[in-house]
Amino acid sequence: MDSRPDTPVRAGPGSTRQEATTWFACARIGPVDPRHAVLFEPINLGPKTLPNRFYQVPHASGFGVAQPQTQAAFRGIKAAGGWGGVCVEYAPVSVDSEETPAVSALFWDQGDADALRLTVDAVHRHDALVGLELFHGGTHSANGQSRAARIVPSQVAASVEWAGLAREMDLADISRVQREWVDAARRARDVGFDIVYVYGAHGYLVTQFFSPHTNRRTDGYGGTLANRGRFWLETLEAVREAVGSDCAVATRIPVAGRQGLPGIDHDEMLELVGLASPLVDLFDVNVGEWPEDSGTSRYHPEGHERRWTDDVTAVTTKPVVGVGRYTSPDLMAEMVRTRALDIIGAARPAIADPYLPNKIREGGPTRSASARDQISASCGRRSSTTSAASRTRQPARSIDEPGIPRSSSGPTTTSSRF
Ligand SMILES: Cc1cc2nc3c(=O)[nH]c(=O)nc-3n(C[C@H](O)[C@H](O)[C@H](O)COP(=O)(O)O)c2cc1C
């Protein structure tokens, strides 16, 4: 990746920025339908340059670090298919965050880093950026292998059925987890990852600190928004300092969405985005918990997260990637053109069709939604979230249509996980 020019937009035949970038994209990859050319413009993520606007967000594969060659092949094919950014799934940084019997990546030590080096090389072979989603599950940690005690911001009943006893974190625990996050980020940089994450979405430890529902602390890490956001911001700051200008720093944030996340207030999250902006090179935004975020097409039309994620680009100038079963090039291009998003994120569309960006570039037909809908959450633990509805071919219905029950705006209890 280091061979990529610092300034991605070179002067071409056109005199305007738009013409110049279109020229650059075309010069590099051949003719593109002008309606979709914006999707092939590079964009800087801090010190790194994403070669286009297609980004495979972190999603579990079932391969983790246990099957490093399969993991590498699985991610490499997406880079070959044109995704400019390709991420590995969530990767715990601490022994007290461990997913067994589900399969995640791990990033505890150099052995894990060496296993994922194959993936880094496989993605770089196609000139894409590769990201690692560093993570701590807090109360959601299963710890089936490590048997370590769970650690939590506060002693509150967990929302997941497998979470049993947990210990409230003292200040030494907080420093230790942050140190482990930093060590993991350094290891990631050293094996060549371009993007390192502070994973704050989907109700895990960072969100548990931010949410007053799970954080009842009376010390400097609880109470006000600034205090509840302290763990998040300090971790971002420490990771940024550790990787310097060698890696882009990303954070995945949840906005509440229709179903809500316990204690996560939409306006508070936007305020946090403002506070985090100086520390972040990429905001990766999604809504709520698993059932809404990875909602089936029957209830969640393409772009269903847009009305929530739109607000994020309004409060930061940093690049924003978002998801929502995006497969239509016209919609994607419109999203980027209007800066509803800077980058089109995809999990299921990238699983269903690793070659989607190349097909859009070549103007050929893209695969239908049917394959995408078959993808189950069983990449990790077997899950009931692949409902019968997603397997039967019913016409898609919007969540706003009459007859589709709306949940109350209050907290939801969920058994979702990756
Ligand atoms: C099989 C599968 C595994 C996932 N694993 C993760 C994960 O490890 N980390 C994460 O942040 N999100 C994970 N997600 C959520 C996705 O990143 C994404 O936010 C969600 O699926 C919505 O995007 P989509 O509509 O493009 O699928 C996963 C989703 C799927 C379908």
The ligand as an SDF file (V2000), in Angstrom:
LIG
                    3D

 31 33  0  0  0  0  0  0  0  0999 V2000
  -22.5790  -12.9100    9.1370 C   0  0  0  0  0  0  0  0  0  0  0  0
  -22.4120  -11.5620    9.7430 C   0  0  0  0  0  0  0  0  0  0  0  0
  -21.4090  -11.3440   10.6920 C   0  0  0  0  0  0  0  0  0  0  0  0
  -21.2180  -10.0810   11.2640 C   0  0  0  0  0  0  0  0  0  0  0  0
  -20.1690   -9.8730   12.1120 N   0  0  0  0  0  0  0  0  0  0  0  0
  -19.8730   -8.6110   12.5350 C   0  0  0  0  0  0  0  0  0  0  0  0
  -18.6770   -8.3260   13.2420 C   0  0  0  0  0  0  0  0  0  0  0  0
  -17.8260   -9.1830   13.4770 O   0  0  0  0  0  0  0  0  0  0  0  0
  -18.4830   -7.0420   13.6440 N   0  0  0  0  0  0  0  0  0  0  0  0
  -19.3580   -6.0370   13.3710 C   0  0  0  0  0  0  0  0  0  0  0  0
  -19.1150   -4.8820   13.7320 O   0  0  0  0  0  0  0  0  0  0  0  0
  -20.4980   -6.2880   12.6760 N   0  0  0  0  0  0  0  0  0  0  0  0
  -20.7510   -7.5300   12.2270 C   0  0  0  0  0  0  0  0  0  0  0  0
  -21.8670   -7.7590   11.4590 N   0  0  0  0  0  0  0  0  0  0  0  0
  -22.7660   -6.6340   11.1230 C   0  0  0  0  0  0  0  0  0  0  0  0
  -22.3610   -6.0490    9.7770 C   0  0  0  0  0  0  0  0  0  0  0  0
  -21.0830   -5.5080    9.8150 O   0  0  0  0  0  0  0  0  0  0  0  0
  -23.3200   -4.9480    9.2660 C   0  0  0  0  0  0  0  0  0  0  0  0
  -23.3240   -3.8830   10.1740 O   0  0  0  0  0  0  0  0  0  0  0  0
  -24.7460   -5.4340    9.0660 C   0  0  0  0  0  0  0  0  0  0  0  0
  -24.8170   -6.7550    8.5060 O   0  0  0  0  0  0  0  0  0  0  0  0
  -25.5070   -4.4800    8.1250 C   0  0  0  0  0  0  0  0  0  0  0  0
  -24.8140   -4.3730    6.9000 O   0  0  0  0  0  0  0  0  0  0  0  0
  -25.3620   -5.0880    5.5460 P   0  0  0  0  0  0  0  0  0  0  0  0
  -26.7660   -4.6250    5.3640 O   0  0  0  0  0  0  0  0  0  0  0  0
  -24.4470   -4.5910    4.4730 O   0  0  0  0  0  0  0  0  0  0  0  0
  -25.2840   -6.5670    5.7780 O   0  0  0  0  0  0  0  0  0  0  0  0
  -22.0770   -9.0200   10.8990 C   0  0  0  0  0  0  0  0  0  0  0  0
  -23.1000   -9.2400    9.9630 C   0  0  0  0  0  0  0  0  0  0  0  0
  -23.2620  -10.4900    9.3750 C   0  0  0  0  0  0  0  0  0  0  0  0
  -24.3400  -10.6830    8.3480 C   0  0  0  0  0  0  0  0  0  0  0  0
  1  2  1  0
  2  3  1  0
  2 30  2  0
  3  4  2  0
  4  5  1  0
  4 28  1  0
  5  6  2  0
  6  7  1  0
  6 13  1  0
  7  8  2  0
  7  9  1  0
  9 10  1  0
 10 11  2  0
 10 12  1  0
 12 13  2  0
 13 14  1  0
 14 15  1  0
 14 28  1  0
 15 16  1  0
 16 17  1  0
 16 18  1  0
 18 19  1  0
 18 20  1  0
 20 21  1  0
 20 22  1  0
 22 23  1  0
 23 24  1  0
 24 25  2  0
 24 26  1  0
 24 27  1  0
 28 29  2  0
 29 30  1  0
 30 31  1  0
M  END
$$$$
